Amino acid sequence: GLLNEAEKTVAAILEGFGDKTGAHMIQANIAIERKQATKALEHLAIVAEQRPRDLAYLSLRIEALLKEASRYASTRLMEVESRAKFVESIKGDVDLSS
């Protein structure tokens, strides 16, 4: 779809132009739209070398970090819930009092 076309266009920009920070910002935006926060952060690390105090960069970095933290927290929560269900399922079979 449109994200694929945008990604191809940005890839062409990265191959042919000198200042690539704008292209990496676009790629980071595309990655965030695809729920690929880690990939977005990789592109933003490149931007940080040239524009560490740029407001657009900082805003996008915060968004990517929040999405990555949310994904991590969601994964951990699912693990805890799974373990809790397991403990509940064996509760009658095992003496947990000691």
Backbone hydrogen bonds, N-H to C=O, Kabsch-Sander energy under -0.5 kcal/mol:
donor,donor_aa,acceptor,acceptor_aa,energy
5,E,1,G,-1.9
6,A,2,L,-2.6
7,E,3,L,-2.5
8,K,4,N,-2.2
9,T,5,E,-2.2
10,V,6,A,-2.5
11,A,7,E,-2.2
12,A,8,K,-1.9
13,I,9,T,-1.8
14,L,10,V,-2.5
15,E,11,A,-1.4
16,G,12,A,-1.3
17,F,13,I,-2.0
20,K,18,G,-0.8
24,H,20,K,-2.2
25,M,21,T,-2.0
26,I,22,G,-2.1
27,Q,23,A,-2.6
28,A,24,H,-2.2
29,N,25,M,-2.2
30,I,26,I,-2.5
31,A,27,Q,-2.6
32,I,28,A,-2.3
33,E,29,N,-2.3
34,R,30,I,-1.7
35,K,32,I,-1.7
36,Q,31,A,-3.2
40,A,36,Q,-2.1
41,L,37,A,-2.6
42,E,38,T,-1.6
43,H,39,K,-1.8
44,L,40,A,-2.4
45,A,41,L,-1.7
46,I,42,E,-1.0
47,V,43,H,-1.6
48,A,44,L,-2.4
49,E,45,A,-0.8
49,E,46,I,-0.6
50,Q,46,I,-0.6
50,Q,47,V,-1.2
51,R,47,V,-3.0
54,D,51,R,-1.4
58,L,54,D,-2.8
59,S,55,L,-2.6
60,L,56,A,-2.2
61,R,57,Y,-2.6
62,I,58,L,-2.4
63,E,59,S,-2.1
64,A,60,L,-2.5
65,L,61,R,-2.8
66,L,62,I,-2.6
67,K,63,E,-2.2
68,E,64,A,-2.5
69,A,65,L,-2.6
70,S,66,L,-2.4
71,R,67,K,-2.3
72,Y,68,E,-2.3
73,A,69,A,-2.7
74,S,70,S,-2.5
75,T,71,R,-2.2
76,R,72,Y,-2.6
77,L,73,A,-2.5
78,M,74,S,-2.1
79,E,75,T,-1.9
80,V,76,R,-2.4
81,E,77,L,-2.8
82,S,78,M,-2.2
83,R,79,E,-2.3
84,A,80,V,-2.6
85,K,81,E,-2.3
86,F,82,S,-2.0
87,V,83,R,-2.7
88,E,84,A,-2.5
89,S,85,K,-2.2
90,I,86,F,-1.5
91,K,87,V,-0.7
91,K,88,E,-0.5
93,D,90,I,-0.9
94,V,90,I,-1.5
96,L,94,V,-0.9
